Amino acid sequence: MSEQFKVGDRVRWNSRTGSVTGEITEVHTADFEFMGRRRLCSEDEPQYKVRSDATDLHAVHRADALKRLG
C-alpha cells in the first residue's frame, strides 16, 4: 500500500517543468471530476489535490507520485 497523506502535508512531485513542491489541500476517497476529467479513487487508493508553492495552481496525484517533505 502507498503512503497515506493528509491535508496540510508538504510534498514534492514531478511535473513537465521539473520538481514541484506544495501542500495537500484535499484528500479524495470517492470518484470526482477535476479540470473536466473523471478521477477514479477509493478509500484504499485516494487521490490528493495539491497546491504548488510556485504558482498557487492545483493538481491531483496518486500517493505514489508524491514524496513527503521534511
Secondary structure as UniProt FT lines:
FT   TURN            7..8
FT   STRAND          10..15
FT   TURN            16..17
FT   STRAND          18..28
FT   STRAND          32..34
FT   TURN            35..36
FT   STRAND          37..39
FT   STRAND          47..52
FT   TURN            53..55
FT   STRAND          58..62
FT   HELIX           63..65
FT   STRAND          67..68
//
